[in-house]
Amino acid sequence: MKLHQSPIDKQPAWLQSYINSTEKQRRLYKRTLVIVVIAQIFGGAGLAAGITVGALLAQDMLGTDSYAGVPVALFTLGSAGAALAVGRLSQRFGRRAGLAAGFFGGGMGAVGVVIAAITSNVPLLFACLLIYGAGTATNLQARYAGTDLANTKQRATAVSIAMVATTFGAVAGPNLVGVMGAFAASIGVPSLAGPFILAAAAYTLAGVVLLILLRPDPYIVSQAVAGAAERDASVEDTALSTNKHGVVIGALVMIISQIVMVAIMTMTPVHMGHHGHSLNDIGLIIGVHIGAMYLPSLVTGVLVDKVGRYVMAVASGVTLLAAGLLSAGAPADSMLGLTIALALLGLGWNFGLISGTAILVDSTHPTTRAKTQGSVDVFIALAGASGGALSGVVAALTSYPILSIAGGILSVMLIPFIIWFRNQSA
Protein backbone atom coordinates (compact mmCIF):
# COMPACT_ATOMS: atom_id res chain seq x y z
CA MET A 1 0.00 0.00 0.00
CA LYS A 2 1.37 3.39 -1.03
CA LEU A 3 1.51 6.06 1.63
CA HIS A 4 -0.38 9.30 1.09
CA GLN A 5 2.06 12.04 0.14
CA SER A 6 2.74 14.26 3.13
CA PRO A 7 5.48 16.25 4.86
CA ILE A 8 6.67 13.09 6.60
CA ASP A 9 7.96 11.45 3.39
CA LYS A 10 11.39 13.13 3.71
CA GLN A 11 11.79 11.72 7.22
CA PRO A 12 14.13 14.27 8.81
CA ALA A 13 16.29 13.22 11.75
CA TRP A 14 13.91 14.51 14.43
CA LEU A 15 11.04 12.55 12.92
CA GLN A 16 13.13 9.40 12.54
CA SER A 17 13.93 9.64 16.25
CA TYR A 18 10.20 9.32 17.04
CA ILE A 19 9.83 6.42 14.62
CA ASN A 20 12.64 4.59 16.39
CA SER A 21 11.53 5.29 19.97
CA THR A 22 8.23 4.10 21.40
CA GLU A 23 9.15 5.95 24.59
CA LYS A 24 9.32 9.26 22.71
CA GLN A 25 5.98 8.46 21.09
CA ARG A 26 4.48 7.80 24.52
CA ARG A 27 5.81 11.08 25.91
CA LEU A 28 4.50 13.02 22.91
CA TYR A 29 1.10 11.36 23.32
CA LYS A 30 0.91 12.58 26.92
CA ARG A 31 2.19 16.05 26.04
CA THR A 32 -0.34 16.36 23.23
CA LEU A 33 -3.17 15.56 25.63
CA VAL A 34 -2.02 18.33 27.99
CA ILE A 35 -1.93 20.89 25.17
CA VAL A 36 -5.31 19.79 23.83
CA VAL A 37 -6.76 20.08 27.34
CA ILE A 38 -5.56 23.70 27.65
CA ALA A 39 -6.94 24.65 24.21
CA GLN A 40 -10.25 22.91 24.86
CA ILE A 41 -10.86 24.87 28.04
CA PHE A 42 -10.87 28.05 25.95
CA GLY A 43 -12.67 26.38 23.07
CA GLY A 44 -15.48 25.23 25.34
CA ALA A 45 -16.19 28.78 26.47
CA GLY A 46 -16.38 29.92 22.86
CA LEU A 47 -18.71 27.07 21.95
CA ALA A 48 -21.13 27.82 24.78
CA ALA A 49 -21.90 31.38 23.70
CA GLY A 50 -23.78 30.59 20.52
CA ILE A 51 -25.62 27.66 22.07
CA THR A 52 -26.88 29.73 24.98
CA VAL A 53 -27.98 32.99 23.34
CA GLY A 54 -27.91 32.39 19.59
CA ALA A 55 -31.62 31.57 19.37
CA LEU A 56 -32.54 34.42 21.71
CA LEU A 57 -30.49 36.92 19.69
CA ALA A 58 -32.25 35.87 16.47
CA GLN A 59 -35.62 36.01 18.17
CA ASP A 60 -34.86 39.54 19.35
CA MET A 61 -33.56 40.79 15.99
CA LEU A 62 -36.20 39.07 13.82
CA GLY A 63 -39.18 39.43 16.13
CA THR A 64 -40.46 35.87 15.62
CA ASP A 65 -39.91 32.38 17.07
CA SER A 66 -40.19 30.58 13.74
CA TYR A 67 -36.58 31.40 12.88
CA ALA A 68 -35.17 30.97 16.35
CA GLY A 69 -33.41 27.79 15.24
CA VAL A 70 -31.66 29.55 12.35
CA PRO A 71 -28.56 30.72 14.32
CA VAL A 72 -27.76 27.21 15.53
CA ALA A 73 -28.45 25.93 12.02
CA LEU A 74 -26.15 28.55 10.50
CA PHE A 75 -23.16 28.10 12.76
CA THR A 76 -23.64 24.36 12.56
CA LEU A 77 -23.79 24.60 8.75
CA GLY A 78 -20.71 26.78 8.85
CA SER A 79 -19.03 24.15 10.95
CA ALA A 80 -19.66 21.63 8.16
CA GLY A 81 -17.53 23.57 5.69
CA ALA A 82 -14.99 24.28 8.40
CA ALA A 83 -14.80 20.60 9.35
CA LEU A 84 -13.87 19.75 5.78
CA ALA A 85 -11.29 22.54 5.65
CA VAL A 86 -9.77 21.69 9.04
CA GLY A 87 -9.62 18.01 8.09
CA ARG A 88 -7.87 18.78 4.79
CA LEU A 89 -5.44 21.23 6.43
CA SER A 90 -4.66 18.68 9.15
CA GLN A 91 -4.14 15.98 6.51
CA ARG A 92 -1.70 18.15 4.56
CA PHE A 93 0.06 20.22 7.23
CA GLY A 94 -0.75 18.49 10.55
CA ARG A 95 -3.15 19.07 13.45
CA ARG A 96 -1.39 22.26 14.58
CA ALA A 97 -2.11 24.19 11.38
CA GLY A 98 -5.63 22.84 10.91
CA LEU A 99 -6.87 23.35 14.46
CA ALA A 100 -5.28 26.78 14.94
CA ALA A 101 -6.79 28.07 11.69
CA GLY A 102 -10.22 26.77 12.69
CA PHE A 103 -10.21 28.45 16.10
CA PHE A 104 -9.02 31.75 14.61
CA GLY A 105 -11.88 31.59 12.12
CA GLY A 106 -14.36 31.02 14.93
CA GLY A 107 -13.00 34.04 16.80
CA MET A 108 -13.40 36.25 13.73
CA GLY A 109 -16.97 35.07 13.30
CA ALA A 110 -17.81 35.91 16.92
CA VAL A 111 -16.49 39.46 16.43
CA GLY A 112 -18.72 39.78 13.37
CA VAL A 113 -21.78 38.66 15.34
CA VAL A 114 -21.15 41.41 17.90
CA ILE A 115 -20.87 44.00 15.13
CA ALA A 116 -24.09 42.70 13.55
CA ALA A 117 -25.93 43.01 16.87
CA ILE A 118 -24.68 46.58 17.36
CA THR A 119 -25.77 47.62 13.85
CA SER A 120 -28.97 45.47 13.81
CA ASN A 121 -27.74 43.98 10.54
CA VAL A 122 -29.48 40.63 10.07
CA PRO A 123 -27.63 39.59 6.85
CA LEU A 124 -24.29 40.29 8.57
CA LEU A 125 -25.46 38.29 11.61
CA PHE A 126 -26.25 35.28 9.44
CA ALA A 127 -22.98 35.53 7.50
CA CYS A 128 -20.89 35.80 10.67
CA LEU A 129 -22.71 32.91 12.33
CA LEU A 130 -21.53 30.75 9.43
CA ILE A 131 -17.94 31.83 10.10
CA TYR A 132 -18.42 31.42 13.86
CA GLY A 133 -19.20 27.77 13.11
CA ALA A 134 -15.52 27.19 12.38
CA GLY A 135 -14.92 27.26 16.13
CA THR A 136 -17.59 24.64 16.71
CA ALA A 137 -16.05 22.33 14.11
CA THR A 138 -12.56 22.82 15.47
CA ASN A 139 -13.68 22.26 19.04
CA LEU A 140 -14.96 18.84 17.98
CA GLN A 141 -12.02 17.95 15.72
CA ALA A 142 -9.53 18.70 18.49
CA ARG A 143 -10.67 15.45 20.12
CA TYR A 144 -8.95 13.54 17.32
CA ALA A 145 -5.53 15.04 18.07
CA GLY A 146 -5.27 13.07 21.30
CA THR A 147 -5.92 9.79 19.49
CA ASP A 148 -3.16 10.14 16.88
CA LEU A 149 -0.55 8.33 18.99
CA ALA A 150 -2.94 6.37 21.22
CA ASN A 151 -3.17 2.58 21.00
CA THR A 152 -6.50 0.79 20.60
CA LYS A 153 -7.02 0.55 24.36
CA GLN A 154 -6.42 4.28 24.86
CA ARG A 155 -8.42 5.89 22.07
CA ALA A 156 -11.78 6.40 23.75
CA THR A 157 -10.04 7.56 26.91
CA ALA A 158 -7.97 10.07 24.90
CA VAL A 159 -11.16 11.45 23.33
CA SER A 160 -12.78 11.66 26.75
CA ILE A 161 -9.88 13.64 28.24
CA ALA A 162 -10.23 16.29 25.53
CA MET A 163 -13.97 16.47 26.10
CA VAL A 164 -13.67 16.78 29.87
CA ALA A 165 -11.37 19.75 29.35
CA THR A 166 -14.07 21.39 27.25
CA THR A 167 -16.37 21.17 30.27
CA PHE A 168 -14.55 23.85 32.21
CA GLY A 169 -15.10 26.50 29.58
CA ALA A 170 -18.43 25.18 28.33
CA VAL A 171 -20.05 25.21 31.78
CA ALA A 172 -18.55 28.56 32.73
CA GLY A 173 -19.70 30.17 29.48
CA PRO A 174 -23.49 29.91 29.94
CA ASN A 175 -23.21 30.91 33.58
CA LEU A 176 -21.38 34.07 32.52
CA VAL A 177 -24.30 35.10 30.30
CA GLY A 178 -25.57 37.61 32.85
CA VAL A 179 -22.09 39.00 33.57
CA MET A 180 -21.16 39.30 29.89
CA GLY A 181 -24.57 40.80 29.13
CA ALA A 182 -24.05 43.48 31.76
CA PHE A 183 -20.53 44.12 30.49
CA ALA A 184 -21.79 44.45 26.92
CA ALA A 185 -24.54 46.86 27.97
CA SER A 186 -22.01 48.97 29.87
CA ILE A 187 -20.01 49.56 26.68
CA GLY A 188 -23.05 50.18 24.47
CA VAL A 189 -23.40 46.67 23.01
CA PRO A 190 -26.71 44.74 23.09
CA SER A 191 -26.66 42.47 26.15
CA LEU A 192 -27.40 39.31 24.13
CA ALA A 193 -24.20 39.90 22.16
CA GLY A 194 -22.13 39.85 25.35
CA PRO A 195 -21.39 36.11 25.30
CA PHE A 196 -20.02 36.45 21.76
CA ILE A 197 -17.40 38.87 23.08
CA LEU A 198 -16.30 36.06 25.37
CA ALA A 199 -16.37 33.64 22.42
CA ALA A 200 -14.11 35.86 20.32
CA ALA A 201 -11.46 36.01 23.04
CA ALA A 202 -11.77 32.32 23.96
CA TYR A 203 -11.50 30.94 20.42
CA THR A 204 -8.54 33.19 19.65
CA LEU A 205 -6.70 32.05 22.78
CA ALA A 206 -7.37 28.39 21.90
CA GLY A 207 -5.82 28.96 18.47
CA VAL A 208 -2.76 30.67 19.96
CA VAL A 209 -2.17 27.78 22.39
CA LEU A 210 -2.24 25.19 19.61
CA LEU A 211 -0.18 27.23 17.18
CA ILE A 212 2.60 27.82 19.69
CA LEU A 213 2.65 24.63 21.76
CA LEU A 214 1.56 21.73 19.54
CA ARG A 215 5.09 20.85 18.43
CA PRO A 216 6.06 18.32 17.19
CA ASP A 217 2.77 17.67 15.47
CA PRO A 218 1.23 14.36 16.66
CA TYR A 219 -0.48 13.63 13.35
CA ILE A 220 2.73 14.01 11.32
CA VAL A 221 4.50 11.72 13.78
CA SER A 222 1.68 9.15 13.64
CA GLN A 223 1.84 9.14 9.84
CA ALA A 224 5.56 8.49 9.97
CA VAL A 225 5.15 5.70 12.51
CA ALA A 226 2.40 4.10 10.41
CA GLY A 227 4.54 4.33 7.30
CA ALA A 228 7.44 2.63 9.02
CA ALA A 229 5.16 -0.11 10.32
CA GLU A 230 3.69 -0.62 6.86
CA ARG A 231 7.13 -1.18 5.40
CA ASP A 232 7.84 -3.77 8.07
CA ALA A 233 7.21 -7.18 6.55
CA SER A 234 6.02 -8.43 9.94
CA VAL A 235 2.98 -6.15 9.85
CA GLU A 236 0.01 -7.47 7.90
CA ASP A 237 -1.76 -5.09 5.52
CA THR A 238 -5.12 -5.81 7.15
CA ALA A 239 -3.96 -4.21 10.36
CA LEU A 240 -3.56 -0.90 8.55
CA SER A 241 -6.55 -1.03 6.19
CA THR A 242 -9.76 0.98 6.32
CA ASN A 243 -12.91 -0.78 7.57
CA LYS A 244 -15.72 0.85 5.59
CA HIS A 245 -18.45 -0.72 7.71
CA GLY A 246 -16.80 0.70 10.82
CA VAL A 247 -16.59 4.16 9.27
CA VAL A 248 -20.31 4.03 8.42
CA ILE A 249 -21.46 2.90 11.85
CA GLY A 250 -19.20 5.34 13.68
CA ALA A 251 -20.50 8.19 11.54
CA LEU A 252 -24.13 7.12 11.93
CA VAL A 253 -23.91 7.01 15.72
CA MET A 254 -22.48 10.53 15.86
CA ILE A 255 -24.89 11.95 13.26
CA ILE A 256 -28.07 10.73 14.98
CA SER A 257 -26.79 11.82 18.39
CA GLN A 258 -26.00 15.28 17.02
CA ILE A 259 -29.30 15.93 15.26
CA VAL A 260 -31.40 14.88 18.28
CA MET A 261 -29.30 16.82 20.77
CA VAL A 262 -29.21 20.02 18.70
CA ALA A 263 -32.95 19.98 17.91
CA ILE A 264 -34.10 19.71 21.52
CA MET A 265 -31.36 21.92 22.95
CA THR A 266 -32.01 24.73 20.46
CA MET A 267 -35.66 25.20 21.39
CA THR A 268 -35.31 24.75 25.14
CA PRO A 269 -34.28 28.39 25.81
CA VAL A 270 -37.20 29.64 23.68
CA HIS A 271 -39.60 27.24 25.44
CA MET A 272 -38.37 28.46 28.82
CA GLY A 273 -38.62 32.10 27.79
CA HIS A 274 -42.29 31.63 26.88
CA HIS A 275 -42.98 30.36 30.40
CA GLY A 276 -41.39 33.17 32.36
CA HIS A 277 -37.89 31.82 33.04
CA SER A 278 -35.13 34.41 33.35
CA LEU A 279 -31.93 34.59 31.30
CA ASN A 280 -30.02 33.31 34.33
CA ASP A 281 -32.38 30.31 34.61
CA ILE A 282 -31.79 29.53 30.95
CA GLY A 283 -28.04 29.90 31.38
CA LEU A 284 -28.09 27.54 34.36
CA ILE A 285 -29.96 24.78 32.52
CA ILE A 286 -27.85 25.09 29.39
CA GLY A 287 -24.75 25.05 31.61
CA VAL A 288 -25.91 21.78 33.20
CA HIS A 289 -26.68 20.40 29.74
CA ILE A 290 -23.22 21.25 28.39
CA GLY A 291 -21.65 19.90 31.56
CA ALA A 292 -23.47 16.61 30.95
CA MET A 293 -22.20 16.66 27.36
CA TYR A 294 -18.58 16.75 28.47
CA LEU A 295 -18.03 16.10 32.19
CA PRO A 296 -18.92 12.37 32.20
CA SER A 297 -16.38 11.80 29.44
CA LEU A 298 -13.64 10.26 31.59
CA VAL A 299 -16.01 7.56 32.77
CA THR A 300 -17.53 7.19 29.30
CA GLY A 301 -14.11 6.79 27.72
CA VAL A 302 -13.17 4.00 30.11
CA LEU A 303 -16.51 2.28 29.51
CA VAL A 304 -16.11 2.50 25.73
CA ASP A 305 -12.60 1.04 25.96
CA LYS A 306 -13.56 -1.67 28.46
CA VAL A 307 -17.23 -2.54 27.86
CA GLY A 308 -17.19 -1.96 24.13
CA ARG A 309 -17.92 0.60 21.44
CA TYR A 310 -21.20 -0.91 20.29
CA VAL A 311 -22.67 -1.39 23.76
CA MET A 312 -22.14 2.29 24.55
CA ALA A 313 -23.56 3.30 21.17
CA VAL A 314 -26.79 1.48 22.06
CA ALA A 315 -26.73 3.18 25.47
CA SER A 316 -26.62 6.51 23.64
CA GLY A 317 -29.87 5.79 21.81
CA VAL A 318 -31.65 4.70 24.98
CA THR A 319 -30.47 7.74 26.97
CA LEU A 320 -31.53 10.17 24.25
CA LEU A 321 -34.98 8.54 24.17
CA ALA A 322 -35.31 9.08 27.93
CA ALA A 323 -34.25 12.71 27.50
CA GLY A 324 -36.85 13.33 24.80
CA LEU A 325 -39.67 11.78 26.82
CA LEU A 326 -38.76 13.71 29.97
CA SER A 327 -38.41 17.00 28.06
CA ALA A 328 -41.89 16.46 26.67
CA GLY A 329 -43.45 15.48 29.99
CA ALA A 330 -41.76 17.92 32.38
CA PRO A 331 -43.94 20.89 33.47
CA ALA A 332 -42.86 24.03 31.63
CA ASP A 333 -42.33 25.89 34.91
CA SER A 334 -40.28 23.08 36.47
CA MET A 335 -36.59 23.88 36.64
CA LEU A 336 -35.86 20.44 38.09
CA GLY A 337 -37.64 18.50 35.35
CA LEU A 338 -36.06 20.47 32.51
CA THR A 339 -32.64 20.32 34.15
CA ILE A 340 -32.75 16.51 34.40
CA ALA A 341 -34.05 16.23 30.84
CA LEU A 342 -31.29 18.44 29.42
CA ALA A 343 -28.68 16.59 31.51
CA LEU A 344 -29.82 13.29 29.99
CA LEU A 345 -29.76 14.88 26.54
CA GLY A 346 -26.13 15.86 27.05
CA LEU A 347 -25.22 12.46 28.47
CA GLY A 348 -26.77 10.59 25.53
CA TRP A 349 -24.84 12.78 23.12
CA ASN A 350 -21.66 12.12 25.11
CA PHE A 351 -22.12 8.35 24.83
CA GLY A 352 -22.74 8.64 21.10
CA LEU A 353 -19.85 10.96 20.29
CA ILE A 354 -17.19 9.03 22.21
CA SER A 355 -18.29 5.57 21.08
CA GLY A 356 -18.73 6.76 17.48
CA THR A 357 -15.35 8.50 17.47
CA ALA A 358 -13.60 5.39 18.80
CA ILE A 359 -15.26 3.24 16.13
CA LEU A 360 -14.21 5.71 13.44
CA VAL A 361 -10.58 5.91 14.61
CA ASP A 362 -10.39 2.11 14.87
CA SER A 363 -11.65 1.82 11.30
CA THR A 364 -9.35 4.28 9.50
CA HIS A 365 -5.79 4.14 8.19
CA PRO A 366 -3.41 6.60 9.93
CA THR A 367 -2.19 8.14 6.66
CA THR A 368 -5.70 9.22 5.57
CA ARG A 369 -7.36 9.43 8.98
CA ALA A 370 -7.56 13.24 9.29
CA LYS A 371 -9.23 13.60 5.88
CA THR A 372 -11.78 10.90 6.71
CA GLN A 373 -12.46 12.43 10.12
CA GLY A 374 -13.03 15.83 8.55
CA SER A 375 -15.43 14.37 5.98
CA VAL A 376 -17.43 12.55 8.65
CA ASP A 377 -17.59 15.71 10.76
CA VAL A 378 -19.12 17.49 7.76
CA PHE A 379 -22.09 15.12 7.90
CA ILE A 380 -22.30 15.52 11.67
CA ALA A 381 -22.41 19.28 11.26
CA LEU A 382 -25.04 19.09 8.50
CA ALA A 383 -27.14 16.86 10.72
CA GLY A 384 -26.88 19.41 13.51
CA ALA A 385 -27.75 22.21 11.08
CA SER A 386 -30.85 20.31 9.98
CA GLY A 387 -31.86 19.73 13.58
CA GLY A 388 -31.36 23.39 14.45
CA ALA A 389 -33.20 24.72 11.39
CA LEU A 390 -36.17 22.37 11.65
CA SER A 391 -36.54 22.59 15.42
CA GLY A 392 -37.99 26.10 15.35
CA VAL A 393 -40.41 25.26 12.55
CA VAL A 394 -41.56 22.00 14.18
CA ALA A 395 -42.00 23.61 17.59
CA ALA A 396 -43.90 26.56 16.05
CA LEU A 397 -46.23 24.31 14.03
CA THR A 398 -46.76 21.75 16.80
CA SER A 399 -45.15 22.20 20.22
CA TYR A 400 -41.94 21.74 22.17
CA PRO A 401 -43.17 18.41 23.66
CA ILE A 402 -43.88 17.01 20.16
CA LEU A 403 -40.42 18.05 19.03
CA SER A 404 -38.87 16.32 22.06
CA ILE A 405 -40.80 13.09 21.54
CA ALA A 406 -39.86 13.00 17.85
CA GLY A 407 -36.20 13.38 18.79
CA GLY A 408 -36.42 10.52 21.27
CA ILE A 409 -38.01 8.22 18.70
CA LEU A 410 -35.35 9.08 16.11
CA SER A 411 -32.58 8.27 18.57
CA VAL A 412 -33.90 4.82 19.43
CA MET A 413 -34.18 4.03 15.71
CA LEU A 414 -30.38 4.07 15.75
CA ILE A 415 -30.18 0.76 17.60
CA PRO A 416 -31.22 -1.60 14.75
CA PHE A 417 -28.67 0.06 12.48
CA ILE A 418 -25.93 -0.46 15.07
CA ILE A 419 -26.77 -4.16 15.37
CA TRP A 420 -26.98 -4.62 11.59
CA PHE A 421 -23.74 -2.83 10.82
CA ARG A 422 -21.97 -4.61 13.64
CA ASN A 423 -22.96 -7.94 12.14
CA GLN A 424 -21.81 -6.76 8.71
CA SER A 425 -18.38 -5.75 10.00
CA ALA A 426 -17.91 -8.81 12.19
RORO-840768 format. One line per 4 residues: number of its first residue (from 1); their letters; for each residue x, y, z of C-alpha. Coordinates in steps of 0.25 Angstrom, whole numbers, m for minus. Layout:
% RORO-840768
NUM	A	X,Y,Z; ...
***
This chain:
% RORO-840768
1	MKLH	0,0,0; 5,14,m4; 6,24,7; m2,37,4
5	QSPI	8,48,1; 11,57,13; 22,65,19; 27,52,26
9	DKQP	32,46,14; 46,53,15; 47,47,29; 57,57,35
13	AWLQ	65,53,47; 56,58,58; 44,50,52; 53,38,50
17	SYIN	56,39,65; 41,37,68; 39,26,58; 51,18,66
21	STEK	46,21,80; 33,16,86; 37,24,98; 37,37,91
25	QRRL	24,34,84; 18,31,98; 23,44,104; 18,52,92
29	YKRT	4,45,93; 4,50,108; 9,64,104; m1,65,93
33	LVIV	m13,62,103; m8,73,112; m8,84,101; m21,79,95
37	VIAQ	m27,80,109; m22,95,111; m28,99,97; m41,92,99
41	IFGG	m43,99,112; m43,112,104; m51,106,92; m62,101,101
45	AGLA	m65,115,106; m66,120,91; m75,108,88; m85,111,99
49	AGIT	m88,126,95; m95,122,82; m102,111,88; m108,119,100
53	VGAL	m112,132,93; m112,130,78; m126,126,77; m130,138,87
57	LAQD	m122,148,79; m129,143,66; m142,144,73; m139,158,77
61	MLGT	m134,163,64; m145,156,55; m157,158,65; m162,143,62
65	DSYA	m160,130,68; m161,122,55; m146,126,52; m141,124,65
69	GVPV	m134,111,61; m127,118,49; m114,123,57; m111,109,62
73	ALFT	m114,104,48; m105,114,42; m93,112,51; m95,97,50
77	LGSA	m95,98,35; m83,107,35; m76,97,44; m79,87,33
81	GAAL	m70,94,23; m60,97,34; m59,82,37; m55,79,23
85	AVGR	m45,90,23; m39,87,36; m38,72,32; m31,75,19
89	LSQR	m22,85,26; m19,75,37; m17,64,26; m7,73,18
93	FGRR	0,81,29; m3,74,42; m13,76,54; m6,89,58
97	AGLA	m8,97,46; m23,91,44; m27,93,58; m21,107,60
101	AGFF	m27,112,47; m41,107,51; m41,114,64; m36,127,58
105	GGGM	m48,126,48; m57,124,60; m52,136,67; m54,145,55
109	GAVG	m68,140,53; m71,144,68; m66,158,66; m75,159,53
113	VVIA	m87,155,61; m85,166,72; m83,176,61; m96,171,54
117	AITS	m104,172,67; m99,186,69; m103,190,55; m116,182,55
121	NVPL	m111,176,42; m118,163,40; m111,158,27; m97,161,34
125	LFAC	m102,153,46; m105,141,38; m92,142,30; m84,143,43
129	LLIY	m91,132,49; m86,123,38; m72,127,40; m74,126,55
133	GAGT	m77,111,52; m62,109,50; m60,109,65; m70,99,67
137	ATNL	m64,89,56; m50,91,62; m55,89,76; m60,75,72
141	QARY	m48,72,63; m38,75,74; m43,62,80; m36,54,69
145	AGTD	m22,60,72; m21,52,85; m24,39,78; m13,41,68
149	LANT	m2,33,76; m12,25,85; m13,10,84; m26,3,82
153	KQRA	m28,2,97; m26,17,99; m34,24,88; m47,26,95
157	TAVS	m40,30,108; m32,40,100; m45,46,93; m51,47,107
161	IAMV	m40,55,113; m41,65,102; m56,66,104; m55,67,119
165	ATTF	m45,79,117; m56,86,109; m65,85,121; m58,95,129
169	GAVA	m60,106,118; m74,101,113; m80,101,127; m74,114,131
173	GPNL	m79,121,118; m94,120,120; m93,124,134; m86,136,130
177	VGVM	m97,140,121; m102,150,131; m88,156,134; m85,157,120
181	GAFA	m98,163,117; m96,174,127; m82,176,122; m87,178,108
185	ASIG	m98,187,112; m88,196,119; m80,198,107; m92,201,98
189	VPSL	m94,187,92; m107,179,92; m107,170,105; m110,157,97
193	AGPF	m97,160,89; m89,159,101; m86,144,101; m80,146,87
197	ILAA	m70,155,92; m65,144,101; m65,135,90; m56,143,81
201	AAYT	m46,144,92; m47,129,96; m46,124,82; m34,133,79
205	LAGV	m27,128,91; m29,114,88; m23,116,74; m11,123,80
209	VLLI	m9,111,90; m9,101,78; m1,109,69; 10,111,79
213	LLRP	11,99,87; 6,87,78; 20,83,74; 24,73,69
217	DPYI	11,71,62; 5,57,67; m2,55,53; 11,56,45
221	VSQA	18,47,55; 7,37,55; 7,37,39; 22,34,40
225	VAGA	21,23,50; 10,16,42; 18,17,29; 30,11,36
229	AERD	21,0,41; 15,m2,27; 29,m5,22; 31,m15,32
233	ASVE	29,m29,26; 24,m34,40; 12,m25,39; 0,m30,32
237	DTAL	m7,m20,22; m20,m23,29; m16,m17,41; m14,m4,34
241	STNK	m26,m4,25; m39,4,25; m52,m3,30; m63,3,22
245	HGVV	m74,m3,31; m67,3,43; m66,17,37; m81,16,34
249	IGAL	m86,12,47; m77,21,55; m82,33,46; m97,28,48
253	VMII	m96,28,63; m90,42,63; m100,48,53; m112,43,60
257	SQIV	m107,47,74; m104,61,68; m117,64,61; m126,60,73
261	MVAI	m117,67,83; m117,80,75; m132,80,72; m136,79,86
265	MTMT	m125,88,92; m128,99,82; m143,101,86; m141,99,101
269	PVHM	m137,114,103; m149,119,95; m158,109,102; m153,114,115
273	GHHG	m154,128,111; m169,127,108; m172,121,122; m166,133,129
277	HSLN	m152,127,132; m141,138,133; m128,138,125; m120,133,137
281	DIGL	m130,121,138; m127,118,124; m112,120,126; m112,110,137
285	IIGV	m120,99,130; m111,100,118; m99,100,126; m104,87,133
289	HIGA	m107,82,119; m93,85,114; m87,80,126; m94,66,124
293	MYLP	m89,67,109; m74,67,114; m72,64,129; m76,49,129
297	SLVT	m66,47,118; m55,41,126; m64,30,131; m70,29,117
301	GVLV	m56,27,111; m53,16,120; m66,9,118; m64,10,103
305	DKVG	m50,4,104; m54,m7,114; m69,m10,111; m69,m8,97
309	RYVM	m72,2,86; m85,m4,81; m91,m6,95; m89,9,98
313	AVAS	m94,13,85; m107,6,88; m107,13,102; m106,26,95
317	GVTL	m119,23,87; m127,19,100; m122,31,108; m126,41,97
321	LAAG	m140,34,97; m141,36,112; m137,51,110; m147,53,99
325	LLSA	m159,47,107; m155,55,120; m154,68,112; m168,66,107
329	GAPA	m174,62,120; m167,72,130; m176,84,134; m171,96,127
333	DSML	m169,104,140; m161,92,146; m146,96,147; m143,82,152
337	GLTI	m151,74,141; m144,82,130; m131,81,137; m131,66,138
341	ALAL	m136,65,123; m125,74,118; m115,66,126; m119,53,120
345	LGLG	m119,60,106; m105,63,108; m101,50,114; m107,42,102
349	WNFG	m99,51,92; m87,48,100; m88,33,99; m91,35,84
353	LISG	m79,44,81; m69,36,89; m73,22,84; m75,27,70
357	TAIL	m61,34,70; m54,22,75; m61,13,65; m57,23,54
361	VDST	m42,24,58; m42,8,59; m47,7,45; m37,17,38
365	HPTT	m23,17,33; m14,26,40; m9,33,27; m23,37,22
369	RAKT	m29,38,36; m30,53,37; m37,54,24; m47,44,27
373	QGSV	m50,50,40; m52,63,34; m62,57,24; m70,50,35
377	DVFI	m70,63,43; m76,70,31; m88,60,32; m89,62,47
381	ALAG	m90,77,45; m100,76,34; m109,67,43; m108,78,54
385	ASGG	m111,89,44; m123,81,40; m127,79,54; m125,94,58
389	ALSG	m133,99,46; m145,89,47; m146,90,62; m152,104,61
393	VVAA	m162,101,50; m166,88,57; m168,94,70; m176,106,64
397	LTSY	m185,97,56; m187,87,67; m181,89,81; m168,87,89
401	PILS	m173,74,95; m176,68,81; m162,72,76; m155,65,88
405	IAGG	m163,52,86; m159,52,71; m145,54,75; m146,42,85
409	ILSV	m152,33,75; m141,36,64; m130,33,74; m136,19,78
413	MLIP	m137,16,63; m122,16,63; m121,3,70; m125,m6,59
417	FIIW	m115,0,50; m104,m2,60; m107,m17,61; m108,m18,46
421	FRNQ	m95,m11,43; m88,m18,55; m92,m32,49; m87,m27,35
425	SA	m74,m23,40; m72,m35,49
***
